[in-house]
Amino acid sequence: MHVIDLRSDTVTLPTEEMRKAMAEAEVGDDQSREDPTVNKLEELAAEIIGKEAALFVPSGVMGNLCAMLVHCERGQEVIMGDQSHILWYESGSGAALGGLVYRSVHNGRFGELNPSEVEETIRPERLGFPRTGLVCLENTHNRCGGTVLNLQQIEGIVDVAHRHNVPVHMDGARIFNAAIYLGVPAKELAKPVDSIEFCLSKGLSAPVGSIVAGSEGFVREARRVRKLLGGAMRQSGVIAAAGIVALEKMIDRLHEDHVNARKIAEGIVDLDGIRLDLETVQTNIVAFDLVSPDWTPPKLISELESRGLRISSYGGRKMRIVTHYGISDDEYDQAIKIFRDVLTGTYVSYPQH
Ligand SMILES: *Cc1c(COP(=O)(O)O)cnc(C)c1O
């Protein structure tokens, strides 16, 4: 059976052009900075995101972790949204490996943080208090449904943090989706923050890798931390080559994913069994709550899967459909039909005898 996989944009496969670039990549030992393809990717990434330097890391989690470990000392507190990816889905990495304390503040409906709440959460100097080492933002915001922070919202938090000499890191796994939504270059959104991580392996369709970027000094330290974490690689130009294609060719098409997410959201929003806030469908994620008592997320997932549609769960009753490269208009239409049929009971699967 043909399966339409809308669990995540991480399921995207490398394009033909990426495969070719990977096969032909000029490589060397990156731990001696001798891989010309990695060097080129890092220069290009720094240029596109508007920072002095950039570092190629194996994953987004490692990018965020490098940033936390560079900005903070052991025992320091990191302020982040209560729905943030770092808090929910990164194995508590900063706590486990950096001795950091995570302190959450309320994430608004669009993933935004409230500047006065952040200001109240930053620790004043006092003998028993941990020191605040970092504030993290997330753009687009995954658990809030791919929602976008605009420049004012970013600056609002950065102003507060910097006033207290606290740096700001942006988990920008999908920063280009945010930039496309706002119609501004990604570097404008990255400008106020001290460091940023973004993924090449999601909507941009590269097979592996993320970038963490910031000042020259920041990246020098991040390079040390990457080594410490076991993330320093050798002839990684083979994978960096796909990252270059991702940055050169795959950013502008992201708007198609946004159009398709809208189409899906509008195609299912009226269904009784789900609660979907259309205003939060800004980029390539359609997040919704499964409210029908007749369904549990595992049951819905397996029922859809038996009809050829894969979606995912955030945990609890919160679920997610993600649009991405490689899915045709017909497949999106088909996905809406399968989803509607299953949820309205038009389709019922019986045990096979
Ligand atoms: C995917 C994601 C990450 C982590 O990326 P990996 O490559 O899976 O480690 C970090 N933050 C957000 C918001 C993400 O969506």
The ligand as a Gaussian input file, in Angstrom:
#p B3LYP/6-31G(d) Opt

LIG

0 1
 C       13.732000      18.799000      15.601000
 C       13.905000      19.885000      16.589000
 C       15.076000      19.982000      17.326000
 C       16.154000      18.907000      17.351000
 O       16.626000      18.468000      16.160000
 P       17.234000      16.964000      15.991000
 O       17.949000      17.083000      14.716000
 O       16.047000      16.067000      15.962000
 O       18.128000      16.690000      17.113000
 C       15.224000      21.058000      18.168000
 N       14.262000      21.972000      18.279000
 C       13.110000      21.912000      17.609000
 C       12.110000      22.977000      17.770000
 C       12.878000      20.856000      16.745000
 O       11.734000      20.791000      16.077000

